[in-house]
Amino acid sequence: MTLGTPFDHFLTHDYTKVSKNDQIAYLKKHEKEMTDYVKSQNLKVTSVQWDWESVKVETVQPNAGGIPTGDKYNEMTIEGKVNNIDNSGVGLKWQLSIKQFYPKISAMNLWGDISYGKRID
C-alpha cells in the first residue's frame, strides 16, 4: 500500500494497542518514578537497576491455596536489582485492562519483597 499523505499512517496503524517494545519505552520514560517508589518502600534502597528484558504481561488467575477465586486479569511486571548488588531483587507490577495497554504508573505495586540475598528490613 502506497501512502499518499503523512496522515495515511494514522489510518493504517492501530494506535489502540501497543507493542511490548512500546510498553518498555514507556516504562523507561517513567524510570525515575518507579525507582523513587521502590526507594520510598525501604529507606535502605539507594538505587535500582531495572532489567528491561524482564518485562512480562500475563493473564493472572487469583487463587486461594490453588483454588481459583475471582476474575482473571492482566498484569505487567518488571524486575531489577537494588544498590548494584548482583544477588538482590525487586519487582513492580501493574494491572492492565488489556494486555496491549500502557500501565498507569501511579498504580504500581511491589511484587514480592525487596531483597539482596536476604530480606532488607
C-alpha positions in Angstrom: 0.0 0.0 0.0 1.4 3.4 -1.0 0.8 6.2 1.4 -0.4 9.4 -0.2 -0.2 11.8 2.7 1.6 11.9 6.0 -1.7 11.3 7.7 -2.3 8.0 6.0 -0.1 6.2 8.5 -2.6 7.1 11.2 -5.3 5.4 9.1 -3.3 2.2 8.6 -1.8 1.7 12.1 -3.8 0.6 15.2 -2.8 3.0 18.0 -5.3 1.4 20.4 -2.9 -1.5 21.0 0.8 -1.1 21.9 3.6 -3.5 21.5 5.9 -4.8 24.2 8.7 -2.5 22.9 6.3 0.4 23.2 5.5 -0.6 26.8 9.2 -0.9 27.7 9.9 2.5 26.2 7.0 3.9 28.3 8.4 2.4 31.5 11.9 3.8 30.6 10.3 7.3 30.4 9.0 6.7 34.0 12.1 5.1 35.4 12.7 7.8 38.0 9.1 7.5 39.3 9.5 3.7 39.5 12.8 4.0 41.4 11.5 6.7 43.7 8.6 4.4 44.6 10.9 1.5 45.5 13.1 3.8 47.5 10.1 5.1 49.4 9.2 1.5 50.4 12.6 0.8 52.0 15.0 3.6 53.1 18.0 1.2 52.7 17.4 1.2 48.9 19.6 3.9 47.4 19.3 2.9 43.7 17.5 0.4 41.4 18.9 -1.1 38.2 15.9 -2.3 36.1 16.1 -5.3 33.9 14.1 -4.1 30.9 14.2 -7.5 29.3 12.3 -8.9 32.3 9.1 -7.0 31.4 6.2 -9.5 31.1 2.5 -9.2 30.5 0.5 -12.2 31.6 -3.1 -13.1 32.4 -3.4 -13.9 36.1 -5.9 -16.1 37.9 -6.3 -15.2 41.5 -6.4 -18.2 43.8 -6.6 -19.2 47.4 -4.4 -22.3 48.1 -4.6 -23.3 44.4 -8.4 -22.9 44.2 -9.3 -20.3 41.6 -11.1 -17.2 43.0 -12.3 -14.1 41.3 -11.9 -13.0 37.7 -8.7 -13.3 35.7 -6.9 -10.0 35.0 -3.8 -8.9 33.0 -0.7 -7.9 34.9 2.6 -6.3 33.7 5.7 -7.0 35.8 9.3 -5.8 35.8 12.3 -7.0 37.8 15.5 -5.3 38.9 18.3 -5.3 41.4 18.9 -2.7 44.2 22.0 -0.9 45.3 24.1 -2.5 42.5 24.1 -5.8 44.4 24.1 -8.8 42.0 22.0 -11.2 44.0 19.5 -8.6 45.0 15.9 -8.3 43.7 12.9 -6.1 43.4 9.8 -6.3 41.3 7.0 -4.0 40.3 3.6 -4.9 38.9 0.6 -3.1 37.4 -2.9 -4.4 36.5 -3.8 -3.8 32.8 -7.3 -3.9 31.4 -6.0 -5.1 28.1 -2.5 -6.7 27.6 -1.5 -4.2 24.9 -2.1 -1.1 27.0 0.3 1.2 28.9 0.2 0.8 32.7 -0.9 3.7 34.9 2.5 4.4 36.6 0.9 5.7 39.8 -0.9 2.3 40.3 2.4 0.4 40.7 2.8 -2.1 43.5 5.8 -4.0 44.8 5.9 -7.6 43.5 7.3 -9.6 46.4 9.9 -8.5 48.9 12.9 -6.2 48.3 15.9 -8.4 48.8 19.7 -8.7 48.4 20.2 -12.4 49.1 18.1 -12.0 52.2 15.3 -9.6 53.0 16.2 -5.9 53.6 14.4 -4.7 56.7 
